[in-house]
Structure formats: C-alpha cells, structure tokens
Amino acid sequence: MKKAVSLLVCILMLAALLSVPAAAETDLSAYSVSNGTVQAACVEDVTAPCSGVLLPFDWSAGDRVDAGTPLFEMMTTRITAPEDGTVRCVFAEAGDSADAAVATYGAVLALEPARLERIRASHADAGKEEECRHLHVGQFLYFSGSGTEGKGRVVYTDGSNFEVEILNGEYDVGKTLSLYIDEERKTDSKAGSGKVYKRDDLRIPASGRIAEMLVSSGKRVKKGDTLFTLLSPDADVGTVPGIEAPEAGVLSAVAAVSGQQVWKGQLLARIACSDALEVVADVDEMDLHGLKVGDRVPVTLDTDETRILTGTVTEISGLGFTWQNAAYYTVHIALNERDLMLGQSASVYLP
C-alpha cells in the first residue's frame, strides 16, 4: 500500500515539474543575461578559379544572394579568324587545354582560306628601277599571263623573293604570271614573275584553357569572327568564366573591385550562409557554471523581446579573455529560425 502511495506522489510531482517550463518560457527574471549577435554558423569563400581580370560587377557587402547567383566573371581572350575561310578541323573543346592541342596537333583548329591561290615570285627578271625591286607588304601589284589579268597584294618579301595574295580571279596551280607595280603593266614597271601555288590550311595556335568553342568543322567564317575564347593556362579542367554563389546568404565581404587583376585562388567575396544561424555571445565566467554543449537556452532579439527563441549550445570556447577584471568565454548557440538578420543584437539567458 505504501509503495502505491509513494508511486502516486511521484507521478503527481513529475506532472507538476513538467508544467514548469511553460511558465518559465515567459518569465526569464531568474536568468543571467549575456549579450550576443546573430551570425552565420558557416561561411563560404568565393575565390578566383584562375588568374585574369574581373569584368565589371556591382556587388557590395550586405547584399543577399541565392545559390547559383552570378557574382563575378573572368575576362576571356578572343581568338578571331585572320581571314575568310572554312573551319576544316577542330582539335579541342571547351574546358580543354589549348597548349595540349598545339603540342599534339600543332593547332587548336585548322582553317581553309577562302583564297587558296597565291603567287610565289622573285625579282630575277624585274625592271631596273629601284621601286620594282623594293616592294612593301600590303603593296598592290598587277599581273598577267596567258591572256589573263588580275590584281594582287604583297604579303611577304625578303628582298629577293616575294609572295602575292590574289585578290580576283581563279588561276591554275603552276601557272606562270608576270607582276607589275603599274596598273598598265608597262615593261619597265615589272616587279618580277612567279608561279601560282595553293596554300595549306591555316593552323590556329593558342595558349590557355579554352572557355568556349564557337565553331565546328565545316563552318564558314569571316575575317574577325570569334573562333574560340580562352582563360589563363592555370585554369583547371572545366573552368568557366562565370563565378556563381555556392550557397544562399549575405555577402559579408567583397574583397575585389571591377577590372582588378587577380590570381588563382585569390579571395573575391565571403558569403555568410543563411541556412544555419547562431547567436555568438561572450559569457562571464561566473555564468558558465553547469553550462555545457547540448544545453537548450532561451534567446531573445532586441527587435522583439517578446519573442522567446530556444537555442542549443554548440560550442564553448576553451580560451577566455579578460575585460574589466572579469574573464569571458565565447559561446555559440544554434538557432532553428531562418527569418533573422545577420548582425541582430540578441540576449542569451543562462540559468
């Protein structure tokens, strides 16, 4: 009988104890208070994926970002077609090393010129005038032979031999032509003579990591069209010019400026992640008695002291600091709420 009565008393006492927290949640007068701030429990550093120059951007500390938000972009180098032609073969793709392609194939891609025929000539039978034997790259010449006439432009000269780009008409390989500096093709204006030959494909070399390949085999291009773009050689495989936010949060620091030259791995920005928040408070050594990791403690925010949150102690610093003859220890309290703002002032209540 006594055992039954004792059991009943214990049950009643337990029921009474279980009702205490509900009242204690709104009465915090018996607690010691430590001041703290809302902080991110984790941060993500955004670094430069390679050396290079940052394109203009407009981010500053305090801006909110979502995961995947474009933050920065590395400037790329454009490799353009030197003349009209047709892409015959592409030896590399986006993400590949252009240097590796050049080492293996001698080029990143091969371009067949739209104008295949050129004249390889010499001054052996040139006129006596100095201007006939002293040509300049880019100079126009006029040729004739076997009843045909045309116009060309000097693309190479070494003083004895020269090459001429044919600007109009089509001529059989091996055909011999006479070239003149005068449009009327007078004998005393003869610069020399030579034979038509067919050019090889142009090999387009480059150095760096290919950011984007914009052409494929068979594509016709005009002079100045972009063939592909490059990042610096230290870019890893698969690196792209755009740099995105890895996590949602707030930019706690922006460590670069538009147009800045950066190196691989350099810090560009720091994101205070918003998916895990905590209150960090410096607690007087006298209030640490009995406090341990895993304890649940009440927390309020200065913006709304009537809203009582419950936090969980996740870390207690093992090294304190002294201020005004008292020792303080940094305590981290995790919160489940996600509608808080970083930097908010908070109060932590300790029994």
C-alpha positions as CSV (number, residue, x, y, z in Angstrom):
1,M,0.0,0.0,0.0
2,K,2.8,2.4,0.9
3,K,4.6,1.7,-2.3
4,A,1.4,2.5,-4.3
5,V,1.0,5.8,-2.4
6,S,4.7,6.7,-3.0
7,L,4.3,5.9,-6.7
8,L,1.2,8.2,-6.9
9,V,3.1,11.0,-5.2
10,C,6.0,10.7,-7.6
11,I,3.6,10.9,-10.6
12,L,2.0,14.0,-9.2
13,M,5.4,15.7,-8.6
14,L,6.5,14.8,-12.1
15,A,3.4,16.2,-13.6
16,A,4.0,19.4,-11.7
17,L,7.6,19.6,-12.9
18,L,6.5,19.1,-16.5
19,S,4.3,22.2,-16.2
20,V,7.1,24.4,-15.1
21,P,8.9,25.2,-18.4
22,A,5.7,26.6,-20.0
23,A,5.6,29.2,-17.3
24,A,9.4,29.7,-17.3
25,E,9.4,30.5,-21.0
26,T,7.8,33.8,-20.4
27,D,9.5,34.6,-17.0
28,L,13.2,35.0,-17.5
29,S,13.8,37.1,-14.5
30,A,15.8,34.4,-12.7
31,Y,18.3,34.0,-15.6
32,S,21.6,35.7,-16.1
33,V,21.8,37.6,-19.3
34,S,24.7,37.7,-21.8
35,N,24.7,39.9,-24.9
36,G,25.4,38.5,-28.3
37,T,24.8,38.9,-32.0
38,V,23.2,36.8,-34.7
39,Q,25.8,35.3,-37.0
40,A,26.1,32.7,-39.7
41,A,27.2,29.3,-38.4
42,C,29.2,28.8,-41.6
43,V,30.7,30.9,-44.3
44,E,31.7,30.1,-47.9
45,D,34.7,31.8,-49.6
46,V,34.4,32.6,-53.2
47,T,37.8,32.5,-54.9
48,A,39.2,33.2,-58.4
49,P,39.2,30.0,-60.5
50,C,42.2,31.2,-62.4
51,S,44.4,34.2,-63.0
52,G,42.9,37.0,-65.0
53,V,40.9,40.2,-65.0
54,L,37.5,40.6,-63.4
55,L,34.8,42.1,-65.6
56,P,32.7,45.0,-64.0
57,F,30.3,44.0,-61.2
58,D,28.1,45.8,-58.7
59,W,28.2,43.7,-55.5
60,S,28.9,45.1,-52.1
61,A,28.9,43.8,-48.5
62,G,25.4,43.2,-47.2
63,D,23.8,42.1,-50.5
64,R,21.7,39.0,-50.4
65,V,22.4,36.2,-52.8
66,D,20.8,32.9,-53.7
67,A,22.7,29.7,-54.5
68,G,23.7,29.9,-58.2
69,T,23.5,33.7,-58.4
70,P,26.2,35.0,-60.9
71,L,28.7,37.0,-58.8
72,F,31.8,37.6,-61.0
73,E,33.0,36.9,-64.5
74,M,36.6,36.5,-65.7
75,M,37.6,38.3,-68.8
76,T,38.4,35.9,-71.7
77,T,40.7,36.3,-74.6
78,R,39.0,36.2,-78.1
79,I,40.8,34.3,-80.9
80,T,39.5,35.5,-84.2
81,A,39.7,34.3,-87.8
82,P,42.6,36.0,-89.5
83,E,40.8,35.9,-92.9
84,D,37.7,34.5,-94.5
85,G,37.6,30.7,-94.7
86,T,36.1,27.4,-93.7
87,V,36.9,25.5,-90.5
88,R,38.2,22.1,-91.5
89,C,39.0,20.5,-88.2
90,V,38.7,21.4,-84.5
91,F,41.2,19.7,-82.2
92,A,39.9,20.9,-78.8
93,E,36.6,21.7,-76.9
94,A,35.6,24.0,-74.1
95,G,37.5,23.1,-71.0
96,D,40.4,21.6,-72.9
97,S,44.0,22.9,-72.7
98,A,44.9,24.8,-75.9
99,D,48.6,24.2,-75.2
100,A,47.9,20.4,-75.2
101,A,46.1,20.6,-78.5
102,V,49.0,22.6,-80.0
103,A,51.6,20.1,-78.7
104,T,49.6,17.2,-80.2
105,Y,48.2,18.7,-83.4
106,G,50.1,21.9,-83.9
107,A,47.0,24.0,-83.6
108,V,43.6,24.3,-81.9
109,L,41.9,24.3,-85.2
110,A,42.6,24.3,-88.9
111,L,41.1,26.9,-91.2
112,E,41.0,26.6,-95.0
113,P,41.4,30.1,-96.5
114,A,38.7,31.3,-98.9
115,R,41.5,32.4,-101.2
116,L,43.7,29.4,-101.7
117,E,45.8,30.6,-104.6
118,R,48.9,32.8,-104.2
119,I,51.8,33.7,-106.4
120,R,55.4,32.8,-105.3
121,A,57.7,35.1,-107.2
122,S,61.2,36.5,-107.5
123,H,62.8,39.7,-108.7
124,A,65.1,37.8,-111.2
125,D,63.6,39.4,-114.3
126,A,62.4,42.7,-112.6
127,G,62.8,46.1,-114.2
128,K,65.9,48.2,-113.4
129,E,64.1,50.8,-111.3
130,E,64.7,50.5,-107.6
131,E,60.9,50.7,-106.8
132,C,60.5,47.5,-108.9
133,R,62.9,45.5,-106.7
134,H,62.0,47.1,-103.4
135,L,58.4,46.1,-102.5
136,H,56.4,46.6,-99.3
137,V,54.0,44.2,-97.6
138,G,50.5,45.4,-98.5
139,Q,51.5,47.0,-101.8
140,F,49.2,46.2,-104.7
141,L,50.7,44.6,-107.8
142,Y,49.1,43.8,-111.2
143,F,49.8,40.6,-113.0
144,S,49.1,39.0,-116.4
145,G,49.9,35.8,-118.2
146,S,48.4,33.5,-120.9
147,G,45.7,36.0,-121.7
148,T,44.6,36.6,-118.1
149,E,45.0,39.7,-115.9
150,G,44.4,40.3,-112.2
151,K,45.3,42.2,-109.1
152,G,47.2,41.1,-106.0
153,R,48.7,42.3,-102.8
154,V,52.2,41.6,-101.4
155,V,52.0,39.5,-98.2
156,Y,55.7,38.7,-97.9
157,T,59.0,39.9,-99.2
158,D,62.7,39.3,-98.3
159,G,64.4,41.5,-100.9
160,S,64.9,38.7,-103.4
161,N,61.6,36.8,-103.3
162,F,58.1,37.8,-102.6
163,E,54.6,36.4,-102.3
164,V,51.4,37.9,-103.6
165,E,47.8,37.3,-102.5
166,I,45.5,37.0,-105.5
167,L,42.5,39.3,-105.0
168,N,40.4,38.5,-108.0
169,G,40.0,35.6,-110.4
170,E,41.0,31.9,-110.1
171,Y,44.2,30.6,-111.6
172,D,45.5,27.1,-112.1
173,V,48.3,25.9,-109.9
174,G,51.7,26.1,-111.6
175,K,50.6,28.9,-114.0
176,T,53.4,31.5,-114.6
177,L,52.4,35.1,-114.2
178,S,54.3,38.4,-114.6
179,L,53.8,41.1,-111.9
180,Y,54.0,44.9,-112.3
181,I,53.8,47.8,-110.0
182,D,52.0,49.8,-112.6
183,E,48.4,49.1,-113.4
184,E,49.1,49.5,-117.2
185,R,51.7,46.7,-116.8
186,K,54.5,48.5,-118.6
187,T,57.7,46.6,-119.1
188,D,59.8,49.0,-117.1
189,S,57.4,48.6,-114.1
190,K,57.9,44.8,-113.9
191,A,58.5,43.6,-110.3
192,G,59.2,40.0,-111.3
193,S,57.5,36.8,-112.2
194,G,56.3,33.7,-110.4
195,K,54.0,30.7,-110.3
196,V,50.6,30.1,-108.7
197,Y,50.6,27.7,-105.8
198,K,47.8,26.5,-103.5
199,R,48.1,27.4,-99.8
200,D,47.9,24.9,-97.0
201,D,45.2,25.2,-94.3
202,L,45.9,27.9,-91.7
203,R,46.7,26.4,-88.3
204,I,45.4,28.5,-85.4
205,P,47.5,28.1,-82.3
206,A,46.7,29.4,-78.8
207,S,47.8,29.1,-75.2
208,G,45.4,28.8,-72.2
209,R,42.3,26.9,-71.2
210,I,39.5,27.0,-73.8
211,A,36.5,28.8,-72.2
212,E,34.1,28.4,-75.2
213,M,34.5,26.9,-78.7
214,L,32.3,28.8,-81.1
215,V,32.9,27.0,-84.3
216,S,32.8,23.4,-85.6
217,S,34.1,21.6,-88.7
218,G,32.5,22.9,-91.9
219,K,31.6,26.3,-90.5
220,R,32.3,29.3,-92.8
221,V,33.7,32.3,-91.0
222,K,34.6,35.9,-91.9
223,K,37.7,37.7,-91.0
224,G,37.4,38.9,-87.4
225,D,34.8,36.3,-86.4
226,T,35.5,34.8,-82.9
227,L,36.6,31.2,-83.2
228,F,37.0,30.5,-79.5
229,T,37.8,32.2,-76.2
230,L,40.5,31.5,-73.7
231,L,41.1,31.6,-69.9
232,S,44.6,31.7,-68.5
233,P,46.6,28.4,-68.6
234,D,46.3,27.9,-64.8
235,A,42.5,27.3,-65.1
236,D,41.5,23.8,-64.1
237,V,39.7,21.5,-66.4
238,G,36.1,22.5,-66.8
239,T,36.6,26.1,-65.5
240,V,34.1,28.6,-66.9
241,P,34.4,32.4,-66.9
242,G,31.3,32.9,-64.7
243,I,31.6,32.6,-60.9
244,E,28.4,31.8,-59.0
245,A,27.4,31.9,-55.4
246,P,27.9,28.3,-53.9
247,E,25.3,28.9,-51.2
248,A,22.5,31.3,-50.3
249,G,23.3,34.0,-47.8
250,V,24.6,37.5,-47.4
251,L,27.9,38.9,-48.7
252,S,29.8,39.6,-45.6
253,A,32.8,40.9,-47.5
254,V,33.7,41.8,-51.1
255,A,37.4,41.6,-51.5
256,A,37.9,42.6,-55.1
257,V,37.0,45.5,-57.5
258,S,35.9,45.7,-61.1
259,G,38.7,45.4,-63.6
260,Q,41.1,44.0,-61.0
261,Q,43.9,41.6,-62.0
262,V,43.5,38.6,-59.7
263,W,45.5,35.3,-59.3
264,K,44.1,31.8,-59.0
265,G,42.7,31.2,-55.5
266,Q,42.5,34.8,-54.5
267,L,39.6,35.7,-52.2
268,L,36.9,37.6,-54.1
269,A,34.0,37.5,-51.6
270,R,32.8,35.8,-48.5
271,I,29.2,34.6,-48.1
272,A,27.6,34.3,-44.6
273,C,25.3,31.3,-45.2
274,S,21.7,31.9,-44.3
275,D,20.7,28.3,-43.9
276,A,22.4,27.9,-40.5
277,L,22.2,30.8,-38.0
278,E,23.6,31.1,-34.5
279,V,24.0,33.6,-31.7
280,V,27.5,34.2,-30.5
281,A,27.8,35.7,-27.0
282,D,30.7,36.4,-24.6
283,V,29.7,34.9,-21.3
284,D,31.0,35.9,-17.9
285,E,32.9,33.1,-16.2
286,M,30.5,33.3,-13.3
287,D,27.6,32.3,-15.6
288,L,29.3,29.3,-17.1
289,H,28.8,27.0,-14.1
290,G,27.0,23.9,-15.3
291,L,26.6,25.1,-18.9
292,K,27.6,22.5,-21.4
293,V,27.4,21.7,-25.1
294,G,23.9,20.4,-25.9
295,D,22.1,22.6,-23.3
296,R,19.0,24.4,-24.6
297,V,18.8,28.1,-23.5
298,P,16.3,30.9,-24.1
299,V,17.2,33.7,-26.6
300,T,15.5,37.0,-27.4
301,L,16.2,39.6,-30.0
302,D,16.4,43.3,-29.2
303,T,14.0,44.0,-32.1
304,D,11.3,41.9,-30.4
305,E,11.9,40.9,-26.8
306,T,8.5,39.3,-26.5
307,R,9.5,36.5,-28.9
308,I,11.4,33.9,-27.0
309,L,13.5,31.6,-29.1
310,T,15.2,28.4,-28.0
311,G,18.8,27.8,-28.9
312,T,21.2,24.9,-28.4
313,V,24.7,25.4,-27.2
314,T,27.1,24.0,-29.8
315,E,30.5,25.3,-28.7
316,I,32.1,26.9,-25.6
317,S,35.5,28.4,-26.1
318,G,38.3,26.8,-24.1
319,L,40.2,30.1,-24.1
320,G,38.8,33.2,-22.4
321,F,39.7,36.8,-22.5
322,T,39.8,39.4,-19.8
323,W,37.8,42.6,-19.8
324,Q,37.3,45.0,-16.8
325,N,38.8,42.4,-14.4
326,A,36.5,39.6,-15.5
327,A,37.0,36.6,-17.7
328,Y,34.7,36.0,-20.6
329,Y,34.3,32.9,-22.8
330,T,32.7,32.9,-26.3
331,V,29.7,30.6,-26.5
332,H,27.9,29.6,-29.8
333,I,24.2,28.9,-29.6
334,A,22.5,27.4,-32.7
335,L,19.0,28.6,-33.8
336,N,16.5,26.9,-36.0
337,E,14.9,30.1,-37.2
338,R,15.7,31.3,-40.7
339,D,13.9,34.7,-40.6
340,L,16.6,36.5,-38.7
341,M,19.0,39.1,-39.9
342,L,22.7,38.8,-39.6
343,G,24.2,41.2,-37.0
344,Q,21.0,41.5,-35.0
345,S,21.6,42.1,-31.3
346,A,20.4,39.2,-29.0
347,S,20.2,38.3,-25.4
348,V,21.1,34.8,-24.1
349,Y,19.6,33.7,-20.8
350,L,21.6,31.4,-18.7
351,P,20.4,29.6,-15.5
